[in-house]
């Protein structure tokens, strides 16, 4: 009974995968062509926060001569938590990877290798502006990612399966 329990625990541990960064080495090792990439489940490494805001205002007077200033602000945020499941959409012209997070037109984000980094991870691509953050297009609208989102990279689950078959036989011997 004890051996059965140890075997079950071993099987469970062997079946669990670990999340690792998606890299070119991984792409080559698993022969991840565009067709194969569509079968891979991707994950985000950290929270991605996208935000857009619009402010409007006007000035005028009321019928009794009071000066009035009105301002309206509208803010929309898209939050993608860490370990969110996402799928491959397509490759870009320069090897970028477009990843889809939800159904809808343009609901993809671009990831690419960073220059001067040797870890090979694919990070979120944005046009970084000092005062607003990283400008990205999501859902065909312009959003700004916060600085923490710039550290988000793609991850995949890798399982190492090792199957051993063993057949034991105890020989009792031959009696004369």
N, C-alpha and C positions, 0 to 999 in steps of 0.2 A: 504494500500500500504506500509506503514511504517513497519507494522508487517511482511509482506512478505519479505521485504528487510532484516530485522533483522534475520528472520528465515534462509534466504539464506546465510548470513554471518556466522551464527552459524553452518550451515551444512558444509560450506567450511572449517571452522576452525576445526571442528570435524573430517573431512575427511583427513586432513593433518597429516602425521606421523612425529615422531621425531626420529632422529638418536641417538641410544644408543650403548654403547659398548657391544659386544658379550661376554657373561660370562657363566659360568656353571649354575648359577641360572636361566638365561634366557633359557638355553638349557633344563633344567628340567621343567621349567614352561610351555614351549610350546612343550614339548615332542619331541625334535629335534633328531630323530634317523637319521641314515645315509641316509635313504630314504627321510625323511622330509627335511634334510639339503640341498638336491639338489634342493629344491623348494624355498630356501631362497636367497634373493639378499643381498650380502655383499658389504661393502664399506670400503675404507681405511680412516684412521683418518688424516694422514698427508702425505706429499710428501715422496716417496721412491725413492732414487737415487742409481742406481746400475752402477758400472763402471768397465771396464777392460781395460788394456793397455798393449801393447807389444812394446818393443824397440829392434831394431837390429842395428848393426853397423859393420863397417869393417875399416881396415887401410891398406894402400898400397902406391904404388908410381905410377906415370904416366910415360909415355915414355920419357918425358923430365927431369925426376928426381925429380919432385915435390912430397912431401909427402902429402897424401890425407887421411882424416878421414871422413867417411860418417856415418850418423846415421839416422835411420828412426823410427818414432814412430807412432803407430796406437792406437787410443782410441775409445772405443765404450761405449755409455751410454744408459741406459734404465731408463726413468723417468716415474714414476707412480704418477700422481697428487693426491691431497687429494680428497676424495669422489669419487674415481674411482670405477665403478661397477666391481664386481668380483664374482665368483661362487665357491661353495664347490666342491672339487675334491674327497677327501677321508680323513679318520681318520688315524693317525699314530699309531704305536705300544704303545706309552705312552700317548695317548690322544691328540696328536698334531692335528692340522687342516691344511690340505693342500688346498690352495686356488689358483684357476686358474684366470689369468688376461687376457690371450689371447689364441687363438687356436695355437697349436703346441706342439711338443714333449717336455715334461719337463718344460713347461712355467708355473710353479707353485712355490709358496713360502710357507714356513712352518711358522705357528703361534702356540704359546703355552703359557701356564701360566708361569709366572716367579716365581722362588722361592723367598721367603721373601717379597712377595707383596700380600696385602690382598684385592686389588681392583677387582681381578678376571678377568681382561682383558687379552685377547690373543694378545701377542706382536709378532712382527717379530723375527724369530729365525735366528741367525747368529753366526758364530765362530769368535769372536772379536779378532783382532790382533791390537796392539797399533800403528803400523806404517802404516797399510793399511786400516783398518776399519773392517767391518763385512763381513766375507767370506760367500757367499751363492751360491747355484747352481741354475741357471735359464736358461731354454732352453738347458739343458745339458752342460752348460759352467760355468766356475767359474767367479763370479763378486764380487766386494767389495762394500758394502753399506756404505754410510757416517753415521756419528754419529747421525744426526737428524733422519735418517731412523730407528734407533733403538727404537725410541719412537712411531713408527707406530703400531696401534692396529686395530683389526677388529671391524666393526660397522654394525648394522642392523637397519632397520626402524621398529618402533613399532607404531601401530595405536590403539588407544583405541576407539572402536566403542560402542556407547550406543544408543540403539534404544528404544524410548518410543512411545507407541501408546496411544492416548487419544481420547476418544469420548465424546463430550459434547452434552447435550440435555437440552434445556430450556423448562421447563414445564409451560404452560400458565394457567393451573388450569381448574376447572370445574364450569360452571355456573348452578344455580338451575333454 
